Amino acid sequence: MPDTPPVFRFAPSPNGLLHLGHALSALLNHDMAKAANGRFLLRIEDIDQTRCRPEFEAAIFEDLAWLGLNWERPVRRQSEHLDAYASALHRLGELGVVYPSVMTRGEIKAAVTDAEAGGKAWPRDPDGSPLYPGRERELRQSERAALIASGKAYAWRLDMAKALALLGGGPLSWRESGAGPAGETGAITADPAAWGDIILSRSDAPSSYHLSVVVDDALQGITHVVRGRDLYHATAVHRLLQQLLGLPEPLYHHHRLVLGPDGRKLSKSNQDTGIAAFRAAGRAPEEVLEHVAQECLAGLR
Ligand code: GLU
């Protein structure tokens, strides 16, 4: 069988302007693909139509071209493939590991405050959000149908305990060639339970980030996922969904985050550290490349 080349991807969301952290991610993917005689894809993660805008997508293309990157066309745009995520959700439904949930953010907060009034801390996920109380988990089939028919906004959630039980409770892992926040590398044990009953789709967003990313990585034949360390813990959820859906396991490489002068993670709303701001200030792409190269070297120390 002929060797198939490795496939890398940079997968930004067009909900703001790219910053130096995105430049680092894009360049790493591009250069690692080149070094491995592999392919470099760009994927537009625009599932959340309430926050994504066409002008930010245009800015992504412009910024990456200005940095001197080449990517394969056509570019996959998630909003054009909702049927693929719907059928993955349907499959999870057939496996019996999803349920409709109706608690709003405010209701979750109130339930958690209530529970914590007893003196016991409510569990939080790796991003610091309280785990979903999951009251609807126990509803009977007819009660679920009634809830859906009631017209109330609901989200499909993964029943984490059922999903883990379905996989037999064996350990789930991934191969990490970068590093996690505490320097974790090599064979990593995944702990999806730390995320609780994650959202898979909502009435205003037909697929969640977690679901669409695993479906797309598989459909596009991604062999190497290279991205920022802020998504390190999310990998546990991705590995779980891959196992449930029978999707292949890519290799993972989480790189350090580029921090701002204040030592904090960059955000898309901070215009100063945007690639477009460098360009508008008449600075050369080499300056951005130099800056992120220093970041990479610092990451190796
Ligand atoms: N779309 C995600 C973001 O903008 C990245 C997804 C990924 O690389 O897995 O942060």
Residues whose N, C-alpha, C, O or C-beta is under 5 A from the ligand:
A	BS01	LIG	A11 P12 S13 E45 V213 R227
